[in-house]
């Protein structure tokens, strides 16, 4: 008898795209698309249940075992380093983590670089690899405004189309990492439900 598989999906457009992939792969749960305040959606026949979570929380639910598997952006995995298995690149939600600065800015290599970002660990790791001294300015809101107000020299942030940067006279000067949605699994769940998870992975790869 198959065991239940609990799946954490990120709220928003990415999660909706990912759910469509799961449904096409043979793991539908139509109730999840209904206009309801319900928090958990189950398909008893397939023994699969889904729930929506804030994108940055998906990896926590999976790490702690509240979900067997989930979908998280590579940026979340790089920044928070949850103790989970990264199983599959779903090749959706593609974007990049990039360094951006005001157009034509000259960045003195001898001076400590002021970096505004919400991705503190990613920025620190990136510049440590370059051997560059930096001062991190952690922000949670619109990062692009920081160099415009001379709060920082550069920003490290997710870039999709680059439109916001261009409209604010900023330009990408380096790419830190290419990002996309990843299928992740709780380590204990992967050990005990390996066959179910492997079958899902195979279906998603098609």
N, C-alpha and C positions, 0 to 999 in steps of 0.2 A: 504494500500500500504506500503510495507516494506521500512524502512529508510536505507540509506547507512551506512555501517559499515566500518570504517577506521582502518586498522591494521598496527602497526609498528613492523617490524621484525628486529632482530639483523643481521648485515652483517656477513658473514662467514659460517663455517660448521654448527654451531648450528642453525643459521637462516634457512639454507637449509633443515636441518632435521625437524625443526618446520614447515616450509611451507609444507613439504610432509605430515605432520600430519594433517594440515588444509585441504589440498587437499583431503586426504583420508576420512576426516570427512564430505566432501561434500561442501567445500568452495574453489574450484580450481580457479586459474587464470593463465592459461598456459603461457601467455605473460611474466610473471615474470621470466621465465626460458630462454627467448630469449636473444641473444647477442645484447643489445641495450643500448643507453645512457639515455633512458627514466628513469624518477625518480619515477613516480607513475603508478601503474598497476591496471586496473579496469576490473571487470567482471560485466557489466551492468545488465545481466540477474539475477545474484544473489545479486546485489547491494552490492558488497564487493570490497574494494580497499586496496591495499597493498603498502607499501614503505619500503625500506631498510634504516636502520640507524645504526650509530656506537653503539655498545652494551651499552656503558655508557650513550648514549643520548636517548635511547628508553623511559626510565621512564620520561624524561623531556617532550618529545612529548605527552605522555599520561597524565601526570600531568597538562600540559597547555591546554589540550583539542584538540591539533592538530590531535591526534589519539584517537579513542574511547577505543581501547584495544591495548595491545602489549605484547611482551615476553621479560622478563629481567631475568638475573641471580640473584639468591638470594644474591650473594655478592654485587651487585649493590644496591639492596633494603636495605641491612643492612648498607652499607656505606653512601648512600646519603639520605636515608629515605624519598623518595618522598611521597607526599600526594595523594596516589592512593589506590585502593582496590587490595589486592592480592587474586585472585580468585581460582587458581588451580596450584598444583604442576604437571608439565608435565612429571616429572620423566625422563627427558633427559638432556644431558649435565652434568651428575653427576660428582662431584669432591668434594674436601673439602678445607676449609680454615684451614691452619695448621701453627704451630710454628716449625721452624727447626733451628738446631744449628750444628756446626762442630761435627763430630763423636767423642764421648767420652768426649765432653767439660764439664767442671765443672762450673756451673753458681752460683757465690756467692750470696746467698739469701739476704745478708746484703747490697749489693751494688746496686745502681740504674742500671737497665737493659737497655742496648741500643738496641732498636728495629728498624730495617730497614723494611719499608713497603710502599706500595702505598695505603694501606687500613688503613688510620690513625684512623678513627672513630672506626672501628672494633677492631683494636689493643688496643686502649684506653679503650673501653668498656670491652674487655676481661680481661685485666690486672687490671682494676678497680675492677672487680668482684673477683679477686684473692687478692686484697689489696696490689699489688706489685707496687713499684715506678719504673717508666720507663722514658726513654728519647726517643722520637720518632725521627727517621731520615727518612724524607719523600723522597722516590726515585720513579722515573717513569720508569726506565729501568730495566736491569737485577738485580733483588734483590739478587740473590744467591751470587753475588760477594762480597757483603758488609761484611759478617763475614770472608771471606777469606782474605780480606785486613784489617781486624781488625777495620773496620768502625763501626760495630755493633757486639753485642753478639749473637743475634738471628735475624731471619726474620719471618714475618707473611705474608704468600702468599698463592695463590691457588696451590694445588697439585693435579695432575691427576694421572700419573703413578709413579711419584717419581724418574724417570730415571735421570733427570737433577740434582736432589739432590745427588743421589748416585755417579754420575760421578764427582761431585765436593766435595765428602767426607762430605756431610751434611746428617743429619738424622732428621726425624720428631720426635719431643719430646712431642707434644700434638696436638689434633684436636680442633680447635675453633668452627667450624660448618660444617655440611654437606650441600653441595650446589647442586642446580639443577635449571633448567629453570622454571620460574613461569609465568602464565598468569595474567596480571594486567589490571585494567580498570580505566578510568577516572571516578571520582565520579559522575559528572553530567550526563555523558553518561550512566552510570549504572542505574541511576534513570530514564532517559527518554527512554532508549533502552533496558530495563531490559529483555524483552522477547527474543529479538534477541541474546543478550549476553548469556542468560541462555540456549538457544537452542544450541549455539555454544559450550558452556561448556559441555553440555550433549553429544554432538557429539564427542568432544575431549576425553571424559572419556571412551568411548566405546573401 
